[in-house]
Amino acid sequence: MIAAPGAPAPAGDEAWPRLLEQLQTFVREASTLAPSGRLTRVAGLVMEASGLRLPVGSVCAILPESGAPVDAEVVGFAEDRIFLMPLADTHGLRPGATVLPVEDPAIPPTLHRPRHPRRRAEDRARWLPNGDGLLGRVVDALGRPLDGLGSLAQVEREPVQRRAINAMDRAPVRLPLGTGVRAIDALLTVGRGQRLGLFAGSGVGKSVLLGMMARYTAADVTVVGLIGERGREVKEFIEDILGPEGLARAVVVAAPADSSPVLRMQGAVYATAIAEHFRDQGRHVLLLMDSLTRYAMAAREVALAIGEPPATKGYPPSVFARLPQLVERAGNGRSGQGSITGFYTVLTEGDDPQDPIADAARAILDGHLVLDRALAESGHYPSIDVEQSISRVMPQVTDARQQRLARRLKALWSRYRRSRDLIAVGAYVAGSDAETDLAIAMMPRIASLLQQDLREGVSLEDGRDALSALIEPTFTAEAGAPRPGG
């Protein structure tokens, strides 16, 4: 007869109930064996492990010979092998190192707990801090504070991977949203819940423009995702561009360029999840993502490292599938909920507007603002090229009069830019074309309308009034024909 360890062997049939009770107690108190695997290969950014059957997105701890465990995320698998990408430095790892599933990557390595092998897949999703306690704080892609203000308070752990709201359940974009930037509010009016791309090369003022919108946009909460940027720029953006006033109602998620590609992708997803949290509370959120291109580059690194073949300019197909999955999570919520108005910066490599990521972003966003290097070099800030830019929801959030005025200003702007080379060399003769004469006469005032100082905020109504005062005199009351002289 078998007895539980440490218990006397019972005798007779009457002992069976007591034996069964002892065995049940022993089983309940026995510790569950933790599943583990072994590290079999490390090549570049990818590690392989055997002995574990985990879904993509799970997090593991790899135990080195000395030092803290190294967290890594499951990014793929092949038969009985799983592919991992580290979330930190891999120094000290050796062949055959133990690989353990962990509950939560945000828990310090010393507190990692083995994951029960029978947990449901949805329980394995990444949960990170979220809530009002994040306002005014700067955190990394795992929700750890970077600002030296102590641990987070008034936060709860929520999953960062969520599905986008059903398109038929979303409230339509019907209300205008003032950004504080006169050129945008007057000519490229943004709707609450819209998602726009900010297309720019390097050094043309996109970070400054983001800072202006962060300070002056009429939103309850601002969420800033600094993804793949230089570490120096993170602090400068927070202190010099965003400023104390902007930071007070903002959450900043920073995943600098020296972070692993998994953390850079995680930073963008985490910033979106924070915006979704406040939207579901009924608040209106401004989401600033700098940049969508760095997110795509991180996704490319992951995909190529696990063997996915490259397609367009080295970007694997999965990258172009990830972009809409991220962007579609922004926008208006269900009826009665809040909204997420998203601005995503897109780097145009070599100022090439046909860059594959720029081309894909244009197709999935609700408009684009193009920053022109020539304007920036001439001291025209913000360097928005109103001729190439468009807001696809402007007809739904503005009246016919403002749309007519905006089209008229764009026409004059375009006419001048097409003729400026002739004007510069003195080849244009005044009086040759009435529209060109009008454009030349009005260009100083048009340029003044489109330019704005970093510290100057303009209301939506003031922007509309300035546009009307400038352009309305160019129409006749009867037919809308231009009047020379403005």
Buried (B, 14 or more C-beta within 10 A) or exposed (E): EEBBEEEEEBEEEEBEEEBEEBBEEBEEEEEEEEBBBBBBEBEEBBBBBBBBEBEEEBBBBBBBEEEBBBBBBBBBBEEEBBBBBBBBEBEBBEEEBBBBBBBBBBBEBEEBEBBEEEEEEEEBBBBBBBBBBBBBBBBBBBBEBBBEEEEBEEBEBBEBBBEBBEEEEBBEBEBBBBBBBBBBBBBBBBBBBBBBBBBBBEEBBBBBBBBBBBBBBBBBBBBBBBBBBEEEBBEEBBEEBBBEEBBEBBBBBBBBBEBBBBBBBBBBBBBBBBBBBBBBBEBBBBBBBBBBBBBBBBBBBBBBBBEBEEBBEEBBEBBBEBBBEBBBBBBBBEEEBBBBBBBBBBBBEEBEBEBBBBBBBBEBBBBBBBBBBEBBEEEBBBBBBBBBBBBBBBEBBBEEEBBEBBEBBBBBBBBBBEBBEEBEEEEBEEEEBEBBBBBBBBBEBBBEBBBBEBEEBBBBEBBBEBBBEBBEEBBEEEEEEBEEEB
